[in-house]
Amino acid sequence: MKNLPVAVRNKAVEIANALLDEILLWLRLIRLDGKHGIRK
């Protein structure tokens, strides 16, 4: 990221963190669900 305004960079970090949380949540759910996972 070169010379992005701080606000833009902060927003990007915020979005990335939110996505990461979503992914971790899904991984946890899938692991908990185990054998009858949410896979198609």
URBELKA-V757207 format. One record per residue. SS is DSSP state (a for helix, b for strand, c for the rest). Layout:
# URBELKA-V757207
ss=SS
ss=SS
This chain:
# URBELKA-V757207
ss=c
ss=c
ss=c
ss=c
ss=c
ss=a
ss=a
ss=a
ss=a
ss=a
ss=a
ss=a
ss=a
ss=a
ss=a
ss=a
ss=a
ss=a
ss=a
ss=a
ss=a
ss=a
ss=a
ss=a
ss=a
ss=a
ss=a
ss=a
ss=a
ss=a
ss=a
ss=a
ss=a
ss=a
ss=a
ss=a
ss=c
ss=c
ss=c
ss=c
